[in-house]
């Protein structure tokens, strides 16, 4: 980090109403930014002064747009002041074709902020003209006409953030029992009820998959070892794909009948293997162990 940007990174998200500013802000928030929408431009230095007292490097994403009349008049001075305080400031400008914006407002049935009583097309033109100075000064201009929300998310993160600044995918390995219902937070569900069940072994019934005897029993079968190998390979294949798509959290759920033996043992084994391969946040949780 150079001396000029030692205090933090600020991304100002601006542009036309209906172009995806809220989605862009949310994607930055999911990657560790403090996100504030519709911040009056003159309050930015005040906020930075207060935040500076913490002494920590901060990442701040702020939404500013034509709803605020002071933005165009004061943005240059305020942004320069932030840079002089030691912050790196990047300006992201989002736009879309007029017909796309009209369609989006029609679908959501929201009023344009510059035309609460109608006149949508003229309001879009007025907003383009009003924000033209910010567009000229932007570090990144994105036309969202043909972008989906995930596509916008991926583009913003790739173009605005260095690879070292991007937050890694948070992964949870979760064991559960089907008899207690599917976990609603699960992204991937693996059913291991095909494995031999320790419940029917008297000396193991009162234990759970965290116990060495249960774990050794489950893993003594070739189908358990083969399944674990293939599951581990699948997860390693999927993790970078999910992260590149902009996903922030991934829950891998492993289920058996009661959530006591087989699912717990496999979840523990998968988590142990992933600790060796994955450097991001990794959590192990057993939902139904009693």
ZICORFEN-V693589 format. One record per pair of residues at least 4 apart in sequence whose C-alpha atoms are under 6 Angstrom apart, sorted by sequence separation. I is the first residue (numbers start at 1). J is the second residue. D is the distance in whole Angstrom. If there is no record, write none. Layout:
# ZICORFEN-V693589
I:J:D
I:J:D
This chain:
# ZICORFEN-V693589
29:33:5
48:52:6
70:74:6
71:75:5
75:79:6
83:87:5
105:109:6
112:116:6
115:119:6
147:151:6
155:159:6
156:160:6
157:161:5
212:216:6
216:220:6
223:227:6
227:231:6
228:232:6
240:244:6
243:247:5
259:263:6
263:267:6
274:278:6
28:33:6
29:34:6
82:87:6
83:88:6
105:110:6
111:116:5
147:152:6
209:214:5
219:224:6
242:247:6
29:35:5
198:204:6
199:205:4
209:215:6
256:263:5
115:123:6
255:263:5
114:123:6
254:263:5
37:62:6
38:63:5
39:64:6
33:59:5
34:60:5
35:61:5
36:62:5
37:63:4
38:64:5
33:60:5
34:61:6
35:62:6
259:288:5
260:289:5
41:71:6
92:138:6
91:138:5
94:141:6
96:143:5
91:139:5
92:140:5
93:141:5
94:142:5
95:143:5
96:144:5
8:57:5
10:59:6
12:61:6
13:62:6
14:63:6
90:139:6
96:145:5
7:57:5
8:58:5
9:59:5
10:60:5
11:61:5
12:62:5
13:63:5
14:64:5
215:265:5
8:59:6
10:61:6
12:63:6
14:65:5
208:260:5
209:261:4
208:261:5
209:264:5
209:265:4
192:255:6
193:256:5
187:251:5
188:252:5
189:253:5
190:254:5
191:255:5
192:256:5
186:251:5
188:253:6
189:254:6
186:253:6
169:243:6
19:94:6
19:95:5
19:96:6
9:87:6
11:89:6
15:93:5
171:249:6
173:251:6
174:252:6
175:253:6
177:255:5
179:257:6
7:86:5
8:87:5
9:88:5
10:89:5
11:90:5
12:91:5
13:92:5
14:93:5
15:94:5
16:95:5
169:248:5
170:249:5
171:250:5
172:251:5
173:252:5
174:253:5
175:254:5
176:255:5
177:256:5
178:257:5
179:258:6
6:86:6
7:87:5
9:89:6
11:91:6
15:95:6
169:249:6
171:251:6
175:255:6
177:257:5
5:86:5
177:258:4
4:86:5
5:87:5
177:259:4
5:88:5
18:101:6
176:259:4
175:263:5
175:264:5
154:245:6
154:246:6
175:267:6
172:282:6
170:281:5
171:282:5
172:283:5
173:284:5
174:285:5
175:286:5
176:287:5
168:280:5
172:284:6
174:286:6
176:288:6
27:153:6
31:167:5
